[in-house]
């Protein structure tokens, strides 16, 4: 049985204190907290820019070993994630998840910048590409930095200016 909070209170403070106790390792720079010291050490690389994992083929560097593992698939052609509906193969689970929207019809990324188009997109990368194209033709503001930050490196090519 869970003990009740103070009379008339929501118990939110108690929950916050419990969460702090579960994540005792805090980042000095941004305050993000972790349950394990090793996770904090990895997180610090966000601030330091340290990238100790280097690709032996092209020398691209990564902050996490998992990033290098995923990157190596670009050289080997390994695609371990298969669509159960059509069999198409993908190197990343996230790319398979985006692809599955082709079959479901789901388009969760809505364009809020150009009021007239009302289009929805399967991925944030497709939305950003649309917004960059529309910003030239309809004079709408370009995509916000927070949306651009969610784009993975494989999609960054769409962010360069389009020349006609």
N, C-alpha and C positions, 0 to 999 in steps of 0.2 A: 504494500500500500504506500502511495506517495503522500508525504506530509503536506497538509494544506498550507498555503501562504498566509501572510498576516491578514487579519480581518479587514475586509474592504479593499485589499490589495490584489494585484493581478499575479504576483509572484514572478514578474519579469526580472526584477533585480536578482532574485535567487537563481533564476535560470542563467542570467548573465555571469554571475559569480561561478556557477558550476562550469560553464563553458570556459571561463578563464583558467580554472583549475585543470581542465582537460588539455589546455594548450598553453603550457607554461613558458614556451620558448618564443619570445617576441622579437621582431625585427626592430632594431634601433632606428632605422631610417623611416619606415612607413607605418610601423605598429602592427603589421600583420602577424598573427600568432600561429604557432605550430605545436603539435603534440610531441614531435620528436626533434631533437637537436639536428639530426642529419637533414631533415626537411628544411629547417631554417638555413642551414649552410648552403643548400642548393638554391633556395630563394634569394639569398644575398647576391648571387650572380646576376640577378635582374638589375641590381644597383651598380655592381662593379663592372659589368660587361664581360666578365671572365667567361671564356668558352674553351674548356679544356679538352673537349672531344672533337678531334679533327678527322675528316674523311681522308683515307689513304689514297683515294683516286683523284679528287679535285681540290683537296685541302680546305674545303668549307668547314667552318667550326661551329660547334653547338654547345650550349650551356648544360644540356642534359644528355645523358647517354641515349635516352629514348629518341631524342631528336636525330641523333646520328643513325640509329637503327632504321628509322623511317626513311631518312635521306638515302641510305645505301640502296634502297629499293629502286631509286631512280637510275642507278648504274646497273643493277642486276636484272631489272625488269620483273622482279618478284611481285606478284599481285595475289596475296593470300585471302582477300575478301571477295566472295562471290555473291552476286545477287541471286536470291533463291527463286526469283520469278523469271529472269531471262538469262541468267548465267554470266552476265558481264562481270569482269574481274577488276578489282581496285587494289591499289597499294595501301590505302588508308581506310580504316573503318568509317571515318567521317565522310570520305568521298562516297562510300557505299550508302551511307545514311542520306546524303543529298540526292544521290541517284534514285533511291527508292521512292522519292517524291514524284519521279516521272510516272511511276505506276499508281501511286495513290492520288495524284493530282494536287497534293498539298503545296501551297505557296505561301509560307508564313512571313515573308519579308515584303512589307507593303511600302510603296513609295509615298512618303508623306510630304515631300518637298514640292512636287509639281501636282497641284490640286486637281488638274483636269484629267490626267492620265488614269489614275486609279489602278495602276498595274500592281500585281503581286509577283514575287519571284521565289524560286526554289532555294536560292542561296544568297547570303549577304554579298558575295562577290558579284553575282548577276545584278543585284540591286545597285551596287556602287558603279558598275559599268554603265547601267542605264542612267544613273544620275549624272555621271560625267558627260555622257552623250547629250542628255537633255539640257545640261547647264550651258552647253554651247548653242543649242538651237532655240531654247525657250528662255534663256537668261534667268534660270533658277539658280539658287546658291549651290555650290558643289557639296558633296557628301561631308558630313560632320567627321571630325577627327576620331571620335569614339567608334564610329562605324568602320572607318578605315583601319583602325587598330585591330579589328577582328579578322582581317583578311590574312590568310596564310600565305607563305612565301610563293607557293605555286601559282597564286593568282595576282601577284604584284605586277606582273607585266601589263595588266589592263590599266594600271594607274599612270602609265606614261602618256604624254599628250598624243592625241591622234592627229596625224597630218594628212591632208587631202591633196 
